[in-house]
């Protein structure tokens, strides 16, 4: 029930000042390839828990997850699928595609994108509200598939900046018009846990080694399935997370099985 949202590493378009959009053939630059290689170590303790790697069809996302897939594929005891998901693709910027950003800032639509993105529809392209709808639907469906009944599922979704920002905004309960307040850098990791009651946003725009929430556990250490977690009260902790998680034992762990830092 935990998705790690990975923005692709730095691409040749990121440093060119051009809005690449869905242009084919946009690859990672040297820095981006280094970021892709570093992804395995940055995922830290959760590597062994990854159940699937979903990605946008675009080349820069394929290159970003390639070292991770190679590592996962080296274990003959595991079969972690690579899923190419059209609904995780970059925004279709229409006729804005391949135009310099310094030109686009002079367009009247630029202000709408910044101040009221829910109303922004790119000429001959798609609207940001539609982007959020398709991306959130894809993430939630994949999470149902790979999250696991006991809440232990961890999976990867590699996508693009505005797409990831839209998914995070939904998980935070924010209106899309506020999603420009979220920063998602190249190769950053963001973590959302979809519980039985609501999403919990654990990490946004991390460029360090990642820590992900462990599954809920009972006092004796047994896994708690989704329905049991809901019955036990899958709610936020008043006053903030206690720092306890399912690996801790004792009465406090049983009282707040989903309180995690």
ZATIKE-311694 format. One record per residue (C-alpha): residue in three letters; z, x, y. Coordinates in pm, 1 decimal, m for minus. Each point is the difference from the previous one (the first is absolute). Layout:
BEGIN
+-----+----------+----------+----------+
:   r :        w :        u :        v :
+-----+----------+----------+----------+
: ala :        Z :        X :        Y :
...
+-----+----------+----------+----------+
//
This chain:
BEGIN
+-----+----------+----------+----------+
:   r :        w :        u :        v :
+-----+----------+----------+----------+
: unk :      0.0 :      0.0 :      0.0 :
: unk :    m31.8 :    302.0 :    224.6 :
: unk :   m327.7 :    101.8 :    159.6 :
: unk :    m52.6 :    338.6 :    161.3 :
: unk :   m263.0 :    m39.0 :    269.4 :
: unk :   m190.0 :    325.2 :     47.0 :
: unk :   m229.4 :     51.8 :    293.9 :
: unk :   m286.4 :    232.1 :    m89.5 :
: unk :     25.4 :    359.2 :    113.7 :
: unk :   m155.8 :    121.7 :    320.5 :
: unk :   m375.6 :    m48.6 :     m3.7 :
: unk :   m291.2 :    152.5 :    182.8 :
: unk :    m18.5 :   m321.9 :    202.6 :
: unk :    364.8 :     24.1 :    108.0 :
: unk :    m73.2 :    319.5 :    187.3 :
: unk :   m343.2 :   m100.8 :    132.0 :
: unk :    115.5 :   m274.8 :    235.7 :
: unk :   m233.4 :   m250.5 :   m167.6 :
: unk :     94.5 :   m332.7 :   m160.4 :
: unk :   m137.4 :     59.9 :   m349.7 :
: unk :     95.8 :   m334.3 :   m151.8 :
: unk :   m180.1 :    m52.2 :   m330.3 :
: unk :   m263.8 :    267.0 :     55.8 :
: unk :    m71.2 :    161.2 :   m338.9 :
: unk :     44.1 :    370.8 :    m50.9 :
: unk :    298.7 :     52.6 :    228.9 :
: unk :    212.7 :    254.5 :   m183.7 :
: unk :    331.2 :    173.0 :     45.2 :
: unk :     m0.3 :    309.3 :    215.8 :
: unk :    179.6 :    318.3 :   m102.8 :
: unk :    334.1 :   m128.9 :    124.9 :
: unk :    m56.6 :   m329.6 :   m180.4 :
: unk :    m68.0 :    178.6 :   m328.4 :
: unk :    324.7 :    190.6 :     41.4 :
: unk :    178.7 :   m329.4 :     60.1 :
: unk :   m152.2 :   m147.0 :   m316.1 :
: unk :    115.7 :    299.3 :   m204.2 :
: unk :    350.8 :    m35.2 :    144.1 :
: unk :     23.6 :   m369.6 :    m87.4 :
: unk :    119.5 :     65.2 :   m355.0 :
: unk :    304.6 :    198.6 :    114.5 :
: unk :     73.0 :   m241.4 :    282.7 :
: unk :     24.3 :   m291.6 :   m239.0 :
: unk :    299.1 :    179.0 :   m150.3 :
: unk :    211.5 :   m176.8 :   m258.1 :
: unk :   m220.6 :   m308.7 :    m23.2 :
: unk :   m300.2 :    176.3 :   m158.9 :
: unk :    111.7 :    m95.9 :   m349.7 :
: unk :     33.4 :   m366.5 :    102.2 :
: unk :   m346.2 :    m56.5 :    146.5 :
: unk :   m171.2 :   m281.1 :   m190.2 :
: unk :   m334.6 :    m16.2 :    184.2 :
: unk :   m198.0 :    160.9 :    280.6 :
: unk :   m204.2 :   m246.3 :    208.1 :
: unk :   m227.6 :    120.0 :    276.2 :
: unk :   m263.8 :    m92.1 :    250.9 :
: unk :   m357.9 :     59.9 :   m119.3 :
: unk :    m62.7 :    253.7 :    277.0 :
: unk :    m41.3 :    368.9 :    m77.4 :
: unk :    293.1 :    124.8 :    206.5 :
: unk :    240.7 :   m215.6 :   m200.3 :
: unk :   m151.3 :    112.1 :   m331.9 :
: unk :     45.8 :    362.3 :    105.4 :
: unk :    357.6 :    m62.1 :    111.8 :
: unk :    118.4 :   m135.0 :   m335.8 :
: unk :   m211.0 :    232.3 :   m217.2 :
: unk :    269.1 :    271.7 :    m40.7 :
: unk :    260.5 :   m266.7 :    m77.7 :
: unk :   m221.7 :   m160.9 :   m262.9 :
: unk :    m66.5 :    340.4 :   m154.1 :
: unk :    374.2 :     59.4 :    m31.4 :
: unk :     65.5 :   m343.6 :   m145.3 :
: unk :   m292.9 :     38.8 :   m239.2 :
: unk :    133.4 :    327.0 :   m135.7 :
: unk :    275.9 :   m187.3 :   m183.8 :
: unk :   m145.5 :   m126.0 :   m331.1 :
: unk :    287.3 :   m246.1 :    m32.9 :
: unk :   m102.3 :   m191.4 :    310.3 :
: unk :   m296.5 :   m212.4 :     98.6 :
: unk :     14.5 :    m59.3 :    374.4 :
: unk :   m305.6 :   m195.7 :    116.9 :
: unk :   m199.2 :     77.0 :    313.0 :
: unk :    m93.9 :   m328.9 :    167.2 :
: unk :   m275.0 :    m15.3 :    263.4 :
: unk :     87.2 :   m302.1 :    213.4 :
: unk :   m247.3 :   m128.8 :    257.7 :
: unk :    273.4 :   m186.0 :    188.8 :
: unk :    172.0 :    332.4 :     75.2 :
: unk :   m312.7 :    127.2 :    175.9 :
: unk :    m11.6 :    108.0 :    362.4 :
: unk :    m52.2 :   m260.0 :    270.8 :
: unk :   m362.4 :   m102.0 :     40.5 :
: unk :    m39.4 :    100.1 :    363.9 :
: unk :   m354.6 :   m132.5 :     14.7 :
: unk :   m202.1 :    138.3 :    290.1 :
: unk :    299.7 :    203.9 :    113.8 :
: unk :    m48.4 :    222.1 :   m306.1 :
: unk :    m89.5 :    362.3 :     78.4 :
: unk :     52.2 :    m44.0 :    372.1 :
: unk :    216.2 :    252.1 :    189.6 :
: unk :    349.5 :   m123.4 :     76.5 :
: unk :    m37.7 :    111.8 :    361.7 :
: unk :   m276.1 :   m260.7 :     34.6 :
: unk :    184.8 :   m274.3 :   m184.8 :
: unk :    301.0 :     15.9 :    232.2 :
: unk :   m222.8 :   m136.1 :    277.2 :
: unk :    m95.3 :   m310.3 :   m200.3 :
: unk :    179.4 :   m326.9 :     92.8 :
: unk :     81.1 :    m51.4 :   m370.6 :
: unk :    206.4 :    319.4 :      1.0 :
: unk :    274.4 :   m171.2 :    200.8 :
: unk :      2.2 :   m289.4 :   m245.3 :
: unk :     35.2 :    241.4 :   m291.9 :
: unk :    296.6 :    160.2 :    175.8 :
: unk :    174.5 :   m307.5 :    140.1 :
: unk :   m102.3 :   m294.7 :   m221.0 :
: unk :   m148.4 :    140.7 :   m319.6 :
: unk :     25.8 :   m333.8 :   m178.8 :
: unk :   m282.7 :   m119.4 :    225.9 :
: unk :   m214.2 :    312.2 :    m39.4 :
: unk :   m327.4 :    m39.8 :   m187.3 :
: unk :   m228.9 :    302.5 :     m1.9 :
: unk :   m363.7 :    m73.0 :     89.4 :
: unk :   m201.1 :    m43.7 :   m321.1 :
: unk :    320.2 :     92.9 :   m188.1 :
: unk :    327.0 :   m162.1 :    m99.2 :
: unk :    312.0 :   m113.7 :    181.1 :
: unk :    334.0 :    174.9 :    m30.6 :
: unk :    164.6 :   m325.0 :   m111.6 :
: unk :   m243.7 :    m10.9 :   m290.0 :
: unk :     72.8 :    363.2 :    m79.8 :
: unk :    369.9 :    m76.7 :    m26.5 :
: unk :    m61.0 :   m307.4 :   m215.7 :
: unk :   m216.9 :    181.7 :   m254.8 :
: unk :    214.3 :    313.7 :    m13.9 :
: unk :    331.8 :   m182.3 :    m36.3 :
: unk :   m143.6 :   m228.0 :   m268.2 :
: unk :   m128.7 :    302.0 :   m192.3 :
: unk :    329.2 :    190.2 :     24.3 :
: unk :    208.3 :   m297.5 :   m107.0 :
: unk :   m228.1 :    m75.2 :   m294.7 :
: unk :      3.8 :    361.1 :   m114.0 :
: unk :    376.5 :      8.2 :     36.9 :
: unk :     32.6 :   m303.7 :   m224.7 :
: unk :   m215.8 :    181.3 :   m255.4 :
: unk :    160.4 :    343.2 :     11.5 :
: unk :    347.1 :    m66.9 :    139.1 :
: unk :    149.4 :    m83.9 :   m337.5 :
: unk :    232.8 :   m284.3 :    m94.4 :
: unk :    305.5 :    222.3 :     20.3 :
: unk :    m79.8 :    119.6 :    352.0 :
: unk :    m61.3 :    358.5 :   m105.3 :
: unk :   m371.4 :     15.6 :     76.3 :
: unk :   m122.5 :    255.8 :    254.9 :
: unk :   m365.5 :     21.0 :     92.2 :
: unk :   m225.2 :    160.2 :    261.2 :
: unk :   m238.2 :   m162.0 :    248.1 :
: unk :   m216.2 :    247.0 :    192.4 :
: unk :   m165.5 :   m153.2 :    302.6 :
: unk :    m63.7 :     37.6 :    373.0 :
: unk :    207.4 :     m0.8 :    316.7 :
: unk :    m56.5 :   m350.6 :    137.3 :
: unk :      2.9 :   m151.0 :   m348.4 :
: unk :    335.8 :    156.4 :    m85.3 :
: unk :    144.3 :    m96.0 :    338.7 :
: unk :   m101.7 :   m360.8 :    m63.6 :
: unk :    171.7 :     m0.4 :   m341.7 :
: unk :    318.0 :    151.4 :    145.8 :
: unk :      2.6 :   m253.8 :    283.7 :
: unk :    m16.4 :   m283.0 :   m253.0 :
: unk :    283.7 :    150.9 :   m204.1 :
: unk :    210.2 :     34.7 :    315.1 :
: unk :    m63.1 :   m361.6 :     96.4 :
: unk :   m169.2 :    117.8 :    319.5 :
: unk :   m282.0 :   m186.1 :    167.4 :
: unk :   m325.4 :    189.1 :    m28.6 :
: unk :     m2.5 :     26.9 :    379.1 :
: unk :    283.0 :    252.3 :    m32.2 :
: unk :   m158.1 :    218.0 :   m267.3 :
: unk :   m114.4 :    263.0 :    249.4 :
: unk :    366.9 :     96.8 :     31.9 :
: unk :    m20.4 :    145.2 :   m352.2 :
: unk :   m117.1 :    359.3 :    m41.9 :
: unk :   m175.0 :    102.8 :   m322.5 :
: unk :   m122.5 :    359.8 :      3.3 :
: unk :   m250.8 :    158.7 :   m239.0 :
: unk :    158.8 :     76.5 :   m338.2 :
: unk :    315.0 :   m193.5 :     92.5 :
: unk :    198.0 :   m197.6 :   m258.3 :
: unk :    153.8 :   m342.2 :     59.4 :
: unk :    210.0 :   m186.4 :   m256.5 :
: unk :     38.8 :   m375.2 :    m43.4 :
: unk :    202.0 :   m168.6 :   m272.4 :
: unk :   m103.6 :   m358.6 :    m70.2 :
: unk :    311.2 :   m174.7 :   m128.8 :
: unk :     33.0 :   m353.1 :   m133.1 :
: unk :    102.4 :   m121.7 :    346.0 :
: unk :   m173.5 :    219.5 :    258.4 :
: unk :   m159.9 :    338.8 :     58.4 :
: unk :    222.3 :    293.0 :     96.9 :
: unk :   m152.5 :    282.8 :    202.2 :
: unk :    166.2 :    324.6 :   m107.3 :
: unk :   m222.3 :    262.5 :    156.7 :
: unk :   m268.9 :      7.6 :    267.9 :
: unk :   m227.3 :    293.9 :     85.5 :
: unk :    185.5 :    261.5 :   m200.8 :
: unk :   m158.1 :    342.6 :     m5.3 :
: unk :    277.4 :    152.5 :   m211.7 :
: unk :    101.6 :    m14.9 :   m366.7 :
: unk :     44.3 :   m361.9 :    m98.2 :
: unk :    296.5 :   m193.6 :   m133.1 :
: unk :    m64.7 :   m347.2 :   m139.9 :
: unk :    247.7 :   m278.9 :    m85.2 :
: unk :    106.9 :     m3.2 :   m365.0 :
: unk :     m7.8 :   m330.9 :   m190.7 :
: unk :    305.5 :   m224.4 :      8.1 :
: unk :    256.8 :     79.5 :   m268.8 :
: unk :    302.7 :   m182.6 :   m130.2 :
: unk :    342.2 :    162.4 :    m22.9 :
: unk :    m73.7 :    131.1 :   m349.3 :
: unk :   m325.2 :    157.1 :    118.3 :
: unk :   m236.9 :   m252.2 :   m158.0 :
: unk :   m310.1 :   m105.0 :    190.6 :
: unk :     19.7 :   m334.8 :    179.6 :
: unk :   m314.3 :   m211.8 :    m15.7 :
: unk :   m154.7 :   m172.8 :    301.2 :
: unk :    155.3 :   m343.2 :    m60.1 :
: unk :    346.0 :    144.8 :    m65.6 :
: unk :    m18.0 :    205.4 :    316.7 :
: unk :    m82.2 :   m311.9 :    198.3 :
: unk :    287.8 :   m190.7 :   m159.5 :
: unk :    236.8 :    285.2 :     79.8 :
: unk :    m93.2 :    m22.1 :    365.1 :
: unk :   m295.0 :    220.0 :     88.5 :
: unk :     98.7 :     13.7 :    364.7 :
: unk :     34.9 :    260.4 :    269.1 :
: unk :    347.7 :    148.4 :     38.2 :
: unk :    185.1 :   m117.6 :    309.5 :
: unk :     93.1 :    306.5 :    200.8 :
: unk :   m276.4 :    209.8 :   m155.5 :
: unk :    m68.7 :    169.1 :   m329.8 :
: unk :    305.6 :    145.5 :   m173.9 :
: unk :   m188.0 :    294.0 :   m148.6 :
: unk :     79.7 :   m120.7 :   m353.2 :
: unk :   m280.5 :    m68.8 :   m242.8 :
: unk :    m50.4 :    m87.9 :   m364.7 :
: unk :     82.2 :    353.9 :   m108.6 :
: unk :    353.6 :    m35.0 :    134.0 :
: unk :    259.0 :   m151.1 :   m231.8 :
: unk :    301.8 :   m213.4 :     71.4 :
: unk :     84.9 :   m327.5 :    168.9 :
: unk :   m177.5 :     74.0 :    326.4 :
: unk :   m329.1 :     66.2 :   m175.5 :
: unk :     30.8 :   m331.4 :   m181.2 :
: unk :     79.9 :   m194.8 :    317.2 :
: unk :   m293.1 :    141.2 :    197.6 :
: unk :   m261.0 :     93.4 :   m263.3 :
: unk :   m283.5 :     14.4 :    252.5 :
: unk :    174.4 :    179.9 :    284.6 :
: unk :   m185.1 :    323.8 :     43.0 :
: unk :    m36.5 :    258.2 :    270.0 :
+-----+----------+----------+----------+
//
